[in-house]
Amino acid sequence: MKMTLMQHFSELRRRILWTALVFVFSFALGWILSDRVELFLSAPLLSVWDKAMLLYTEISDGLMIQFSLATLIALIITVPVALWNIWAYIAPGLHKNEKQFLIPIFLFSPLLFIMGAAFAFYVLFPFVFKFFIEINESVSVPTVLLPSIKGYLAFSIGLLKVFGLAFQLPLILVGLNRAGVLAKATAVKSRRYVIIGVFVLAAMLTPPDILSQVLLALPMLLLFEISLLFMRD
């Protein structure tokens, strides 16, 4: 059934309102759970550092960190809801081939982001934090390592975002292929350039140590090879 312009606006407003309400309630939940989230995000560092002690360097750090973590939790919960509402709003007006193109994007984009963030958290973080701690504690000059909790959370959350976005590579490549922009043969022939580009990108997006760069580059190369399997000739 066709809808009038005002009905479209009413439907859009309703979906935006519901998404906003989910964000507000998720923010309230995040505010309550922020301490547990802070401890969870600090776990990879605490597990490899016996003398672990993170500092609040400003009097407002506790409040700002709680606000930031509450916002983060709200976004994690709200984004899937927002994607669902976007899909429900535009789906009735799409053709069958357009739906076949967009459905994998809406389904797999959040999943790939979670996979990338989980890989960074459970695989990369312990190695990288141990490496940094050993470097700092091996200097000949007497030093005390006391990182700020604010700086640590910004660093770790930033890396989680980088890996989550990097894991979108298969979706981008397969999407370009299905749209007729990138042929499978072209992607295969470009493999050597992709390898160089991935390592350059990993060097730009990760801390300046070879370990974290390799741990980002290798999954991206694997995802590139997996993408080729789903491309059409």
N, C-alpha and C positions, 0 to 999 in steps of 0.2 A: 504494500500500500504506500502510495506517494505521500510525503509530508509537505506541508506548507513551509514557507521560510520561517515563520514565527514558531512553528512546531520544532523546526531544526534548532533554532536558538534556545527554545525551552529545554529541549533534550540535552543540548550542550551545556547549558547552565546547570541542569540537574546533575550531570556527570562531574562537572568541575566542583560543584558543592560537595558531593559525596567524597571525591578525592581529597578535598581540603579538610573535611571532617576526619577522614582517616589519618591525615597528616597530624592534625591537632591531637587526636587520641594517641597516636604513635609517639608523638613528642612527649606527652605526659608519661607514657610507659617508659620511654627512654630516660626521662628525668629520674624516675624511680630506680631504674636498673643501671644507671651510669656507673656506679661504683663497681658493679660486677663486670661490666663491659671494660672498664679501665683495667681491672685485674686480668681479665681474659687477654686483652691486647698486650699486656706487659708480660704474660707468661713465657713467650719465647726467650725474652731477655733474662728473666729471673731463672729460667731452667739451666742456663749456661753460665751464670755469673753468681758465684757463691756470696760475694760481697755486695750484692745489688742494693743500691739505694738511689732512688730518684727524687729530685728536688722540686719543690715549688719555689720559683725564683721571684714571683710577684705576689702581692697580697690577694690579687684577684684571680690567680691561676685556678684555684679550686672551682670557683663559680664559672669561669670561662670554659674550662675543660668539661664540666658537667653540661653546660649549654651545648658545646660542640658535639659531645657524644650523644646527647638527646636528639640533636638535629640529624646526626648520622643514622641513628636507629630509625628515626621517622622516615628518612629518605629510603632506607633499605626496605621498609615495610610498604611505603607509599608507591614506589616506582612500579612494582608489579600491578598494583591496583590501577595506577594511572594508565599503564600499557593496556590492561584489560578494557578500561573504559574507552580508550582511544580506538581499540579494535572494535568494540561493540558499537561505537558511533559510526565508524566509516565502513564497516563490513557490509551493511545492507546495500550500499551504493557501489560495491566493487563487482567486477566481472569475475568469472571463475578462475581465469588465468592470473588475475591480479591477486586473488585470495591465495592461490597456490604459491605465489612469490612472497607474499607478506607473512603468511602464517609461520614459516620457519624462523623468520626474523623475530617476531614477537615471542615465540616459544624458546628459541635457543640463545638469544642474546643475553637474557638474565642468567641462564644456566652456564654459559661460557664465562660470563663475568665472575660468577661464584667459583667456578673451577679455577680460574686464574688467580683469584684472591686466596683460595684455599691452598693452591700450590705455593704461593709466596709465603703464606703464614706457616704452613707445616713443613715445607722443604727448604725454602730459601732462608727464612729468618734465623733458625738456629745456627746455620753455617755462617751467615754474615755477621751476626751479633758476636759469635764466638771469635771470629776473625778480628773484628774491631777491638774487642776487649783485650785479646792477646797482644795486638799491636800497641795499644795504649799502656798496657802493664809491662811491656818489655823494654820501654825506654830507660836509658841509664840515669836520667834526671829524676829525682824523687817527685812523684806526682800522685794526685788523688783523683780518681775518675768519679765525678758526680754529675751525670747528665740530668737535665731538667725533664720532668715528666711531660711538659708541654712540647718540648723539642722532640722527644722520643715518639710521642703519639703522632705528631705531624709527619715525622719521617716514616713511621710504620704505615700509617693510613695512606700516605702518598704512594708508597710502594704497592700497597694492596690495590689502589686505583690503577696504577701503571700495569700491573699484571692482569687485572680484570679487563682493561681495555685491549691489551696485547692479545688476549685470548679471543678477541672478536675477529681475528684474521681469517679463519675459515669462512665465517659468515659473509665477510666482505668479498672474498675471492669468489665464493660460489654464487653470491648475489650478482656480482659483475658478469660472471659467466652466463647465468640464466637470463640476464638482461641483454646479452649479446654484445657486451662491451669487451670482454676478455675471453679469448679462445683458449681452450685447454692446451693446444699445441704451443701457443705463445707463452703460456705460463711455464710449460715444461722447458722450453728453450731458454727461458729467463732464469732458470734455477741458480746458475752461478752468480748472477747479479743479485738475486734474492738473498743468497747466503751472505754476501758482502753487506747488503743493505740491512739485514737483520742484525748483524753484529755491530754495525755502526749505530743503528737505532738503540740497541741494548746498551751500548756505551753511553749514549746520550741520556737514557731514561733511568739508569740505575746508578748507585754509588760508584765512586772511582776505584773499584776493586774488580779484578778479573773474575772472581768466583761468582758474584751476583750477575755480572754481564753474561757469563756462560750459562748460568741457570735460567736466565730469561731467553737467551738466543736459542738454546737447544729445544725447549718446548715450542717456540715459534716455528722453528724449522720442521719439527714433527707435525705441527698443525698445518703447515704449508703442504707437506706431503699427503696428509689426510684429506686436505681440500681438493687435491688433484683427483682423488678417487670419486668425488661427488660431482666433478665437472662434466659437462656434456662435450662430446667431441664436435 
